[in-house]
Amino acid sequence: MNSDAPSNASAPRPRGQVWLVLAAVFTGLFVLNVASRMLFIKQGIALWRLNDVGEFLLVLVAMAFFVLGLLSAEKAR
């Protein structure tokens, strides 16, 4: 095995990617909330739901992290 080859396993992620991963996590939580709300409307099954303010805050945080990720990636160029 060639020890001169760079290892990607220990390389830190660029800062912009961290923000984008956080944006994806919060967007995923928003999608789960919408799916849960649709399940409640269609089937009457209440698993987990946020109220309107919580849903708004989820989207707001996801958008903020997405913008931070884009700005960080642009700054790194």
PyMOL Python script that loads the backbone (N, CA, C, O; Angstrom):
from pymol import cmd

cmd.read_pdbstr("""\
ATOM      1  N   MET A   1       0.848  -1.172   0.000  1.00  0.00           N
ATOM      2  CA  MET A   1       0.000   0.000   0.000  1.00  0.00           C
ATOM      3  C   MET A   1       0.895   1.236   0.000  1.00  0.00           C
ATOM      4  O   MET A   1       1.885   1.284   0.730  1.00  0.00           O
ATOM      5  N   ASN A   2       0.565   2.202  -0.785  1.00  0.00           N
ATOM      6  CA  ASN A   2       1.347   3.425  -0.923  1.00  0.00           C
ATOM      7  C   ASN A   2       0.995   4.389   0.209  1.00  0.00           C
ATOM      8  O   ASN A   2      -0.155   4.811   0.329  1.00  0.00           O
ATOM      9  N   SER A   3       1.971   4.736   1.032  1.00  0.00           N
ATOM     10  CA  SER A   3       1.707   5.629   2.164  1.00  0.00           C
ATOM     11  C   SER A   3       1.737   7.093   1.755  1.00  0.00           C
ATOM     12  O   SER A   3       1.436   7.964   2.571  1.00  0.00           O
ATOM     13  N   ASP A   4       2.098   7.384   0.492  1.00  0.00           N
ATOM     14  CA  ASP A   4       2.121   8.768   0.023  1.00  0.00           C
ATOM     15  C   ASP A   4       0.740   9.266  -0.399  1.00  0.00           C
ATOM     16  O   ASP A   4       0.538  10.471  -0.546  1.00  0.00           O
ATOM     17  N   ALA A   5      -0.193   8.367  -0.592  1.00  0.00           N
ATOM     18  CA  ALA A   5      -1.540   8.758  -1.020  1.00  0.00           C
ATOM     19  C   ALA A   5      -2.268   9.430   0.143  1.00  0.00           C
ATOM     20  O   ALA A   5      -2.201   8.949   1.274  1.00  0.00           O
ATOM     21  N   PRO A   6      -2.960  10.533  -0.123  1.00  0.00           N
ATOM     22  CA  PRO A   6      -3.688  11.215   0.958  1.00  0.00           C
ATOM     23  C   PRO A   6      -4.878  10.381   1.413  1.00  0.00           C
ATOM     24  O   PRO A   6      -5.529   9.714   0.609  1.00  0.00           O
ATOM     25  N   SER A   7      -5.146  10.427   2.685  1.00  0.00           N
ATOM     26  CA  SER A   7      -6.257   9.683   3.258  1.00  0.00           C
ATOM     27  C   SER A   7      -7.454  10.613   3.408  1.00  0.00           C
ATOM     28  O   SER A   7      -7.346  11.676   4.018  1.00  0.00           O
ATOM     29  N   ASN A   8      -8.589  10.215   2.854  1.00  0.00           N
ATOM     30  CA  ASN A   8      -9.803  11.016   2.959  1.00  0.00           C
ATOM     31  C   ASN A   8     -10.555  10.751   4.254  1.00  0.00           C
ATOM     32  O   ASN A   8     -11.437  11.529   4.617  1.00  0.00           O
ATOM     33  N   ALA A   9     -10.232   9.680   4.954  1.00  0.00           N
ATOM     34  CA  ALA A   9     -10.964   9.314   6.162  1.00  0.00           C
ATOM     35  C   ALA A   9     -10.747  10.326   7.284  1.00  0.00           C
ATOM     36  O   ALA A   9     -11.665  10.584   8.062  1.00  0.00           O
ATOM     37  N   SER A  10      -9.561  10.899   7.380  1.00  0.00           N
ATOM     38  CA  SER A  10      -9.289  11.810   8.483  1.00  0.00           C
ATOM     39  C   SER A  10      -9.350  13.276   8.064  1.00  0.00           C
ATOM     40  O   SER A  10      -9.111  14.164   8.881  1.00  0.00           O
ATOM     41  N   ALA A  11      -9.666  13.530   6.808  1.00  0.00           N
ATOM     42  CA  ALA A  11      -9.720  14.919   6.332  1.00  0.00           C
ATOM     43  C   ALA A  11     -10.964  15.601   6.883  1.00  0.00           C
ATOM     44  O   ALA A  11     -12.060  15.052   6.775  1.00  0.00           O
ATOM     45  N   PRO A  12     -10.820  16.778   7.467  1.00  0.00           N
ATOM     46  CA  PRO A  12     -11.993  17.487   7.985  1.00  0.00           C
ATOM     47  C   PRO A  12     -12.852  18.010   6.832  1.00  0.00           C
ATOM     48  O   PRO A  12     -12.352  18.307   5.747  1.00  0.00           O
ATOM     49  N   ARG A  13     -14.133  18.113   7.090  1.00  0.00           N
ATOM     50  CA  ARG A  13     -15.047  18.651   6.089  1.00  0.00           C
ATOM     51  C   ARG A  13     -14.874  20.155   5.999  1.00  0.00           C
ATOM     52  O   ARG A  13     -14.623  20.821   7.003  1.00  0.00           O
ATOM     53  N   PRO A  14     -15.007  20.684   4.802  1.00  0.00           N
ATOM     54  CA  PRO A  14     -15.012  22.145   4.692  1.00  0.00           C
ATOM     55  C   PRO A  14     -16.201  22.716   5.464  1.00  0.00           C
ATOM     56  O   PRO A  14     -17.248  22.078   5.577  1.00  0.00           O
ATOM     57  N   ARG A  15     -16.026  23.907   5.984  1.00  0.00           N
ATOM     58  CA  ARG A  15     -17.038  24.505   6.853  1.00  0.00           C
ATOM     59  C   ARG A  15     -18.393  24.654   6.148  1.00  0.00           C
ATOM     60  O   ARG A  15     -19.436  24.513   6.788  1.00  0.00           O
ATOM     61  N   GLY A  16     -18.390  24.929   4.871  1.00  0.00           N
ATOM     62  CA  GLY A  16     -19.636  25.071   4.137  1.00  0.00           C
ATOM     63  C   GLY A  16     -20.440  23.790   4.102  1.00  0.00           C
ATOM     64  O   GLY A  16     -21.670  23.826   4.127  1.00  0.00           O
ATOM     65  N   GLN A  17     -19.756  22.653   4.043  1.00  0.00           N
ATOM     66  CA  GLN A  17     -20.463  21.370   4.023  1.00  0.00           C
ATOM     67  C   GLN A  17     -21.165  21.087   5.338  1.00  0.00           C
ATOM     68  O   GLN A  17     -22.240  20.488   5.351  1.00  0.00           O
ATOM     69  N   VAL A  18     -20.577  21.505   6.432  1.00  0.00           N
ATOM     70  CA  VAL A  18     -21.209  21.286   7.740  1.00  0.00           C
ATOM     71  C   VAL A  18     -22.537  22.031   7.798  1.00  0.00           C
ATOM     72  O   VAL A  18     -23.536  21.485   8.267  1.00  0.00           O
ATOM     73  N   TRP A  19     -22.552  23.266   7.327  1.00  0.00           N
ATOM     74  CA  TRP A  19     -23.799  24.055   7.333  1.00  0.00           C
ATOM     75  C   TRP A  19     -24.839  23.409   6.430  1.00  0.00           C
ATOM     76  O   TRP A  19     -26.023  23.378   6.765  1.00  0.00           O
ATOM     77  N   LEU A  20     -24.402  22.893   5.286  1.00  0.00           N
ATOM     78  CA  LEU A  20     -25.343  22.264   4.358  1.00  0.00           C
ATOM     79  C   LEU A  20     -25.894  20.955   4.922  1.00  0.00           C
ATOM     80  O   LEU A  20     -27.058  20.626   4.693  1.00  0.00           O
ATOM     81  N   VAL A  21     -25.072  20.207   5.654  1.00  0.00           N
ATOM     82  CA  VAL A  21     -25.561  18.984   6.297  1.00  0.00           C
ATOM     83  C   VAL A  21     -26.600  19.342   7.362  1.00  0.00           C
ATOM     84  O   VAL A  21     -27.624  18.667   7.471  1.00  0.00           O
ATOM     85  N   LEU A  22     -26.356  20.382   8.138  1.00  0.00           N
ATOM     86  CA  LEU A  22     -27.341  20.825   9.129  1.00  0.00           C
ATOM     87  C   LEU A  22     -28.628  21.281   8.451  1.00  0.00           C
ATOM     88  O   LEU A  22     -29.721  21.003   8.946  1.00  0.00           O
ATOM     89  N   ALA A  23     -28.510  21.975   7.331  1.00  0.00           N
ATOM     90  CA  ALA A  23     -29.700  22.393   6.582  1.00  0.00           C
ATOM     91  C   ALA A  23     -30.485  21.173   6.118  1.00  0.00           C
ATOM     92  O   ALA A  23     -31.714  21.168   6.176  1.00  0.00           O
ATOM     93  N   ALA A  24     -29.788  20.145   5.662  1.00  0.00           N
ATOM     94  CA  ALA A  24     -30.459  18.918   5.216  1.00  0.00           C
ATOM     95  C   ALA A  24     -31.168  18.223   6.376  1.00  0.00           C
ATOM     96  O   ALA A  24     -32.266  17.692   6.208  1.00  0.00           O
ATOM     97  N   VAL A  25     -30.544  18.226   7.547  1.00  0.00           N
ATOM     98  CA  VAL A  25     -31.163  17.598   8.727  1.00  0.00           C
ATOM     99  C   VAL A  25     -32.455  18.315   9.098  1.00  0.00           C
ATOM    100  O   VAL A  25     -33.477  17.668   9.329  1.00  0.00           O
ATOM    101  N   PHE A  26     -32.422  19.647   9.157  1.00  0.00           N
ATOM    102  CA  PHE A  26     -33.615  20.395   9.528  1.00  0.00           C
ATOM    103  C   PHE A  26     -34.687  20.328   8.441  1.00  0.00           C
ATOM    104  O   PHE A  26     -35.878  20.346   8.750  1.00  0.00           O
ATOM    105  N   THR A  27     -34.281  20.251   7.179  1.00  0.00           N
ATOM    106  CA  THR A  27     -35.252  20.074   6.105  1.00  0.00           C
ATOM    107  C   THR A  27     -35.894  18.693   6.207  1.00  0.00           C
ATOM    108  O   THR A  27     -37.094  18.544   5.975  1.00  0.00           O
ATOM    109  N   GLY A  28     -35.107  17.700   6.550  1.00  0.00           N
ATOM    110  CA  GLY A  28     -35.645  16.357   6.758  1.00  0.00           C
ATOM    111  C   GLY A  28     -36.647  16.318   7.903  1.00  0.00           C
ATOM    112  O   GLY A  28     -37.674  15.646   7.809  1.00  0.00           O
ATOM    113  N   LEU A  29     -36.352  17.037   8.987  1.00  0.00           N
ATOM    114  CA  LEU A  29     -37.307  17.118  10.104  1.00  0.00           C
ATOM    115  C   LEU A  29     -38.604  17.787   9.665  1.00  0.00           C
ATOM    116  O   LEU A  29     -39.689  17.382  10.081  1.00  0.00           O
ATOM    117  N   PHE A  30     -38.490  18.814   8.820  1.00  0.00           N
ATOM    118  CA  PHE A  30     -39.683  19.485   8.300  1.00  0.00           C
ATOM    119  C   PHE A  30     -40.508  18.527   7.452  1.00  0.00           C
ATOM    120  O   PHE A  30     -41.733  18.494   7.569  1.00  0.00           O
ATOM    121  N   VAL A  31     -39.845  17.744   6.597  1.00  0.00           N
ATOM    122  CA  VAL A  31     -40.552  16.774   5.748  1.00  0.00           C
ATOM    123  C   VAL A  31     -41.234  15.717   6.610  1.00  0.00           C
ATOM    124  O   VAL A  31     -42.367  15.327   6.328  1.00  0.00           O
ATOM    125  N   LEU A  32     -40.556  15.249   7.656  1.00  0.00           N
ATOM    126  CA  LEU A  32     -41.175  14.287   8.569  1.00  0.00           C
ATOM    127  C   LEU A  32     -42.396  14.880   9.257  1.00  0.00           C
ATOM    128  O   LEU A  32     -43.398  14.191   9.450  1.00  0.00           O
ATOM    129  N   ASN A  33     -42.317  16.141   9.625  1.00  0.00           N
ATOM    130  CA  ASN A  33     -43.448  16.804  10.259  1.00  0.00           C
ATOM    131  C   ASN A  33     -44.632  16.901   9.298  1.00  0.00           C
ATOM    132  O   ASN A  33     -45.774  16.661   9.691  1.00  0.00           O
ATOM    133  N   VAL A  34     -44.362  17.253   8.041  1.00  0.00           N
ATOM    134  CA  VAL A  34     -45.438  17.348   7.046  1.00  0.00           C
ATOM    135  C   VAL A  34     -46.050  15.968   6.804  1.00  0.00           C
ATOM    136  O   VAL A  34     -47.271  15.843   6.707  1.00  0.00           O
ATOM    137  N   ALA A  35     -45.214  14.931   6.706  1.00  0.00           N
ATOM    138  CA  ALA A  35     -45.722  13.569   6.510  1.00  0.00           C
ATOM    139  C   ALA A  35     -46.556  13.120   7.701  1.00  0.00           C
ATOM    140  O   ALA A  35     -47.587  12.468   7.535  1.00  0.00           O
ATOM    141  N   SER A  36     -46.108  13.470   8.896  1.00  0.00           N
ATOM    142  CA  SER A  36     -46.852  13.122  10.104  1.00  0.00           C
ATOM    143  C   SER A  36     -48.205  13.825  10.128  1.00  0.00           C
ATOM    144  O   SER A  36     -49.212  13.234  10.519  1.00  0.00           O
ATOM    145  N   ARG A  37     -48.223  15.076   9.713  1.00  0.00           N
ATOM    146  CA  ARG A  37     -49.481  15.829   9.676  1.00  0.00           C
ATOM    147  C   ARG A  37     -50.432  15.232   8.631  1.00  0.00           C
ATOM    148  O   ARG A  37     -51.636  15.144   8.872  1.00  0.00           O
ATOM    149  N   MET A  38     -49.899  14.822   7.476  1.00  0.00           N
ATOM    150  CA  MET A  38     -50.731  14.198   6.445  1.00  0.00           C
ATOM    151  C   MET A  38     -51.280  12.854   6.932  1.00  0.00           C
ATOM    152  O   MET A  38     -52.429  12.515   6.650  1.00  0.00           O
ATOM    153  N   LEU A  39     -50.475  12.099   7.653  1.00  0.00           N
ATOM    154  CA  LEU A  39     -50.928  10.830   8.221  1.00  0.00           C
ATOM    155  C   LEU A  39     -52.060  11.065   9.214  1.00  0.00           C
ATOM    156  O   LEU A  39     -53.013  10.287   9.269  1.00  0.00           O
ATOM    157  N   PHE A  40     -51.960  12.126   9.991  1.00  0.00           N
ATOM    158  CA  PHE A  40     -53.015  12.448  10.948  1.00  0.00           C
ATOM    159  C   PHE A  40     -54.293  12.858  10.224  1.00  0.00           C
ATOM    160  O   PHE A  40     -55.384  12.454  10.624  1.00  0.00           O
ATOM    161  N   ILE A  41     -54.170  13.656   9.160  1.00  0.00           N
ATOM    162  CA  ILE A  41     -55.353  14.104   8.426  1.00  0.00           C
ATOM    163  C   ILE A  41     -56.033  12.927   7.723  1.00  0.00           C
ATOM    164  O   ILE A  41     -57.256  12.800   7.776  1.00  0.00           O
ATOM    165  N   LYS A  42     -55.256  12.074   7.071  1.00  0.00           N
ATOM    166  CA  LYS A  42     -55.826  10.983   6.278  1.00  0.00           C
ATOM    167  C   LYS A  42     -56.275   9.787   7.121  1.00  0.00           C
ATOM    168  O   LYS A  42     -57.324   9.200   6.857  1.00  0.00           O
ATOM    169  N   GLN A  43     -55.477   9.426   8.138  1.00  0.00           N
ATOM    170  CA  GLN A  43     -55.743   8.195   8.889  1.00  0.00           C
ATOM    171  C   GLN A  43     -56.138   8.431  10.342  1.00  0.00           C
ATOM    172  O   GLN A  43     -56.623   7.513  11.004  1.00  0.00           O
ATOM    173  N   GLY A  44     -55.941   9.630  10.841  1.00  0.00           N
ATOM    174  CA  GLY A  44     -56.258   9.908  12.235  1.00  0.00           C
ATOM    175  C   GLY A  44     -55.186   9.434  13.202  1.00  0.00           C
ATOM    176  O   GLY A  44     -55.425   9.364  14.408  1.00  0.00           O
ATOM    177  N   ILE A  45     -54.010   9.108  12.687  1.00  0.00           N
ATOM    178  CA  ILE A  45     -52.910   8.621  13.525  1.00  0.00           C
ATOM    179  C   ILE A  45     -52.009   9.795  13.877  1.00  0.00           C
ATOM    180  O   ILE A  45     -51.422  10.426  12.997  1.00  0.00           O
ATOM    181  N   ALA A  46     -51.905  10.082  15.164  1.00  0.00           N
ATOM    182  CA  ALA A  46     -51.073  11.201  15.609  1.00  0.00           C
ATOM    183  C   ALA A  46     -49.767  10.657  16.167  1.00  0.00           C
ATOM    184  O   ALA A  46     -49.747  10.097  17.263  1.00  0.00           O
ATOM    185  N   LEU A  47     -48.671  10.816  15.420  1.00  0.00           N
ATOM    186  CA  LEU A  47     -47.370  10.361  15.881  1.00  0.00           C
ATOM    187  C   LEU A  47     -46.586  11.510  16.496  1.00  0.00           C
ATOM    188  O   LEU A  47     -46.312  11.522  17.696  1.00  0.00           O
ATOM    189  N   TRP A  48     -46.236  12.461  15.664  1.00  0.00           N
ATOM    190  CA  TRP A  48     -45.415  13.584  16.099  1.00  0.00           C
ATOM    191  C   TRP A  48     -45.741  14.751  15.194  1.00  0.00           C
ATOM    192  O   TRP A  48     -45.642  14.641  13.972  1.00  0.00           O
ATOM    193  N   ARG A  49     -46.129  15.863  15.782  1.00  0.00           N
ATOM    194  CA  ARG A  49     -46.456  17.036  14.978  1.00  0.00           C
ATOM    195  C   ARG A  49     -46.015  18.288  15.720  1.00  0.00           C
ATOM    196  O   ARG A  49     -46.073  18.367  16.947  1.00  0.00           O
ATOM    197  N   LEU A  50     -45.577  19.254  14.941  1.00  0.00           N
ATOM    198  CA  LEU A  50     -45.288  20.571  15.481  1.00  0.00           C
ATOM    199  C   LEU A  50     -46.448  21.493  15.132  1.00  0.00           C
ATOM    200  O   LEU A  50     -47.138  21.295  14.132  1.00  0.00           O
ATOM    201  N   ASN A  51     -46.651  22.498  15.967  1.00  0.00           N
ATOM    202  CA  ASN A  51     -47.673  23.478  15.616  1.00  0.00           C
ATOM    203  C   ASN A  51     -47.125  24.395  14.528  1.00  0.00           C
ATOM    204  O   ASN A  51     -46.002  24.204  14.060  1.00  0.00           O
ATOM    205  N   ASP A  52     -47.906  25.381  14.130  1.00  0.00           N
ATOM    206  CA  ASP A  52     -47.503  26.254  13.020  1.00  0.00           C
ATOM    207  C   ASP A  52     -46.235  27.028  13.331  1.00  0.00           C
ATOM    208  O   ASP A  52     -45.394  27.220  12.453  1.00  0.00           O
ATOM    209  N   VAL A  53     -46.088  27.474  14.571  1.00  0.00           N
ATOM    210  CA  VAL A  53     -44.890  28.239  14.943  1.00  0.00           C
ATOM    211  C   VAL A  53     -43.656  27.343  14.908  1.00  0.00           C
ATOM    212  O   VAL A  53     -42.606  27.761  14.420  1.00  0.00           O
ATOM    213  N   GLY A  54     -43.766  26.131  15.414  1.00  0.00           N
ATOM    214  CA  GLY A  54     -42.645  25.196  15.371  1.00  0.00           C
ATOM    215  C   GLY A  54     -42.252  24.844  13.949  1.00  0.00           C
ATOM    216  O   GLY A  54     -41.068  24.731  13.632  1.00  0.00           O
ATOM    217  N   GLU A  55     -43.259  24.670  13.086  1.00  0.00           N
ATOM    218  CA  GLU A  55     -42.993  24.376  11.677  1.00  0.00           C
ATOM    219  C   GLU A  55     -42.274  25.551  11.010  1.00  0.00           C
ATOM    220  O   GLU A  55     -41.329  25.358  10.246  1.00  0.00           O
ATOM    221  N   PHE A  56     -42.727  26.760  11.307  1.00  0.00           N
ATOM    222  CA  PHE A  56     -42.081  27.958  10.760  1.00  0.00           C
ATOM    223  C   PHE A  56     -40.629  28.053  11.226  1.00  0.00           C
ATOM    224  O   PHE A  56     -39.742  28.367  10.431  1.00  0.00           O
ATOM    225  N   LEU A  57     -40.383  27.786  12.498  1.00  0.00           N
ATOM    226  CA  LEU A  57     -39.022  27.861  13.026  1.00  0.00           C
ATOM    227  C   LEU A  57     -38.118  26.799  12.403  1.00  0.00           C
ATOM    228  O   LEU A  57     -36.940  27.057  12.154  1.00  0.00           O
ATOM    229  N   LEU A  58     -38.662  25.601  12.150  1.00  0.00           N
ATOM    230  CA  LEU A  58     -37.880  24.558  11.475  1.00  0.00           C
ATOM    231  C   LEU A  58     -37.437  25.016  10.090  1.00  0.00           C
ATOM    232  O   LEU A  58     -36.274  24.859   9.720  1.00  0.00           O
ATOM    233  N   VAL A  59     -38.371  25.585   9.326  1.00  0.00           N
ATOM    234  CA  VAL A  59     -38.046  26.051   7.981  1.00  0.00           C
ATOM    235  C   VAL A  59     -37.073  27.218   8.045  1.00  0.00           C
ATOM    236  O   VAL A  59     -36.153  27.301   7.232  1.00  0.00           O
ATOM    237  N   LEU A  60     -37.264  28.112   8.994  1.00  0.00           N
ATOM    238  CA  LEU A  60     -36.379  29.272   9.138  1.00  0.00           C
ATOM    239  C   LEU A  60     -34.951  28.844   9.452  1.00  0.00           C
ATOM    240  O   LEU A  60     -34.005  29.369   8.865  1.00  0.00           O
ATOM    241  N   VAL A  61     -34.785  27.902  10.367  1.00  0.00           N
ATOM    242  CA  VAL A  61     -33.449  27.414  10.731  1.00  0.00           C
ATOM    243  C   VAL A  61     -32.818  26.683   9.543  1.00  0.00           C
ATOM    244  O   VAL A  61     -31.626  26.844   9.280  1.00  0.00           O
ATOM    245  N   ALA A  62     -33.611  25.882   8.825  1.00  0.00           N
ATOM    246  CA  ALA A  62     -33.085  25.172   7.653  1.00  0.00           C
ATOM    247  C   ALA A  62     -32.614  26.167   6.597  1.00  0.00           C
ATOM    248  O   ALA A  62     -31.547  25.985   6.011  1.00  0.00           O
ATOM    249  N   MET A  63     -33.393  27.212   6.350  1.00  0.00           N
ATOM    250  CA  MET A  63     -32.986  28.213   5.358  1.00  0.00           C
ATOM    251  C   MET A  63     -31.746  28.968   5.800  1.00  0.00           C
ATOM    252  O   MET A  63     -30.879  29.269   4.979  1.00  0.00           O
ATOM    253  N   ALA A  64     -31.649  29.278   7.090  1.00  0.00           N
ATOM    254  CA  ALA A  64     -30.482  30.001   7.599  1.00  0.00           C
ATOM    255  C   ALA A  64     -29.211  29.170   7.428  1.00  0.00           C
ATOM    256  O   ALA A  64     -28.179  29.685   6.999  1.00  0.00           O
ATOM    257  N   PHE A  65     -29.292  27.876   7.766  1.00  0.00           N
ATOM    258  CA  PHE A  65     -28.124  27.006   7.585  1.00  0.00           C
ATOM    259  C   PHE A  65     -27.772  26.845   6.108  1.00  0.00           C
ATOM    260  O   PHE A  65     -26.594  26.770   5.759  1.00  0.00           O
ATOM    261  N   PHE A  66     -28.779  26.790   5.242  1.00  0.00           N
ATOM    262  CA  PHE A  66     -28.520  26.671   3.813  1.00  0.00           C
ATOM    263  C   PHE A  66     -27.794  27.910   3.293  1.00  0.00           C
ATOM    264  O   PHE A  66     -26.839  27.796   2.525  1.00  0.00           O
ATOM    265  N   VAL A  67     -28.243  29.086   3.709  1.00  0.00           N
ATOM    266  CA  VAL A  67     -27.591  30.325   3.289  1.00  0.00           C
ATOM    267  C   VAL A  67     -26.165  30.385   3.834  1.00  0.00           C
ATOM    268  O   VAL A  67     -25.246  30.780   3.117  1.00  0.00           O
ATOM    269  N   LEU A  68     -25.973  29.996   5.093  1.00  0.00           N
ATOM    270  CA  LEU A  68     -24.628  29.967   5.662  1.00  0.00           C
ATOM    271  C   LEU A  68     -23.718  29.015   4.897  1.00  0.00           C
ATOM    272  O   LEU A  68     -22.545  29.314   4.673  1.00  0.00           O
ATOM    273  N   GLY A  69     -24.259  27.871   4.497  1.00  0.00           N
ATOM    274  CA  GLY A  69     -23.476  26.916   3.721  1.00  0.00           C
ATOM    275  C   GLY A  69     -23.072  27.468   2.355  1.00  0.00           C
ATOM    276  O   GLY A  69     -21.934  27.294   1.919  1.00  0.00           O
ATOM    277  N   LEU A  70     -24.007  28.132   1.689  1.00  0.00           N
ATOM    278  CA  LEU A  70     -23.687  28.724   0.396  1.00  0.00           C
ATOM    279  C   LEU A  70     -22.662  29.838   0.523  1.00  0.00           C
ATOM    280  O   LEU A  70     -21.737  29.930  -0.284  1.00  0.00           O
ATOM    281  N   LEU A  71     -22.822  30.683   1.529  1.00  0.00           N
ATOM    282  CA  LEU A  71     -21.879  31.780   1.718  1.00  0.00           C
ATOM    283  C   LEU A  71     -20.491  31.262   2.100  1.00  0.00           C
ATOM    284  O   LEU A  71     -19.480  31.794   1.641  1.00  0.00           O
ATOM    285  N   SER A  72     -20.444  30.237   2.931  1.00  0.00           N
ATOM    286  CA  SER A  72     -19.151  29.666   3.319  1.00  0.00           C
ATOM    287  C   SER A  72     -18.446  29.007   2.131  1.00  0.00           C
ATOM    288  O   SER A  72     -17.232  29.123   1.963  1.00  0.00           O
ATOM    289  N   ALA A  73     -19.244  28.313   1.312  1.00  0.00           N
ATOM    290  CA  ALA A  73     -18.657  27.669   0.127  1.00  0.00           C
ATOM    291  C   ALA A  73     -18.150  28.724  -0.864  1.00  0.00           C
ATOM    292  O   ALA A  73     -17.105  28.543  -1.490  1.00  0.00           O
ATOM    293  N   GLU A  74     -18.885  29.804  -0.998  1.00  0.00           N
ATOM    294  CA  GLU A  74     -18.465  30.867  -1.907  1.00  0.00           C
ATOM    295  C   GLU A  74     -17.212  31.569  -1.390  1.00  0.00           C
ATOM    296  O   GLU A  74     -16.337  31.945  -2.169  1.00  0.00           O
ATOM    297  N   LYS A  75     -17.134  31.742  -0.081  1.00  0.00           N
ATOM    298  CA  LYS A  75     -15.962  32.389   0.516  1.00  0.00           C
ATOM    299  C   LYS A  75     -14.719  31.513   0.368  1.00  0.00           C
ATOM    300  O   LYS A  75     -13.610  32.026   0.218  1.00  0.00           O
ATOM    301  N   ALA A  76     -14.904  30.201   0.409  1.00  0.00           N
ATOM    302  CA  ALA A  76     -13.787  29.274   0.320  1.00  0.00           C
ATOM    303  C   ALA A  76     -13.193  29.208  -1.096  1.00  0.00           C
ATOM    304  O   ALA A  76     -12.057  28.764  -1.267  1.00  0.00           O
ATOM    305  N   ARG A  77     -13.937  29.637  -2.089  1.00  0.00           N
ATOM    306  CA  ARG A  77     -13.450  29.585  -3.476  1.00  0.00           C
ATOM    307  C   ARG A  77     -12.308  30.506  -3.688  1.00  0.00           C
ATOM    308  O   ARG A  77     -11.778  30.587  -4.796  1.00  0.00           O
TER     309      ARG A  77
END
""", "prot")
cmd.dss("prot")
cmd.show_as("cartoon", "prot")
cmd.util.cbc("prot")
cmd.orient("prot")
